[in-house]
Amino acid sequence: MKRGELYRVYKGAKNDPKKHRVFLIVSRQTLIDQSFSSVICAPVYSQYGGIPTQVEVGEDEGLKHDSAIFCDELISIHKSMLTDYIGALPADKMEDVNTAMRGKLRCKIRIALAVE
């Protein structure tokens, strides 16, 4: 199991209307390799809103159609649920994911600092 891999998960989130959803592993590799039972993942949706926290993906990454990774909807998924391997993102797409996640975290930090 590696950072940047895509997996199809059955009922990844309780409120998800779809039976299956594809997720991208975004946890740091050092945490994935340790004995933690879960990893942080970003869901993949079939729509793309063009916002900075979304990364476009598609057939080149092993998906059936054009989609987007939503880096602003991170969830923890038990490793045992990540069994249906789809593919892995190339380095340039992972850099796009890193940029999208940095933007999300920067926003949260600013909000936290503004409240203090």
Secondary structure, 3 states (H helix, E strand, C coil): CCCCEEEEEECCCCCCCCCEEEEEECCCHHHHCCCCCEEEEEEEECCCCCCCCEEEECHHHCCCCCEEEECCCCEEEEHHHCCEEEEECCHHHHHHHHHHHHHHHHHHHHHHHHHC
